[in-house]
Amino acid sequence: MVSLEDEGALRVLRFVPPHGERDEGDYLAALAAIAETGRPFALLAVFGGEGRLSQAGERAQALWFKGSRARIERDCWAIALVRPGATPRMAETFRKLWSMPLAVTQDEAGARRFLAAQAPGRSAGREETE
């Protein structure tokens, strides 16, 4: 299941069980919507289970990144990724992609605390994997 919700300035992307045939298309549509946010926001992305992209989906995701990076770098003040088995190496990989403060964790509550600490007007830095 893929969903994209707005919680004020927080955009929450979920790609979690139960997984279905429409997940890849829904995920790519959610990425496109995130790129078109057009206002300051923080992103919480929650990934769970065995949801995977096809080779074409991986390519589409890479093209999305390339085409939307400048807009997201302009509008997104922080990203927190929640993934089972999150590791410091995984966090470092994502930090090479994005310049804003970023956390990779296994815990959604910790990810939300990280994002709250990054809100404009607060002084905070980049966080390691929890």
Protein Blocks (a to p, Z undefined) as FASTA:
>chain_A
ZZdddehjaccddddddddfklmmmmmmmmmmmmmnopacddddddehjbdcdfklmmmm
mmmmmmmmmmmmmmmgbdcdddehiafklmmmmmmmpmbdcdddfbfklmmmmmmmmpgh
iacdddddZZ
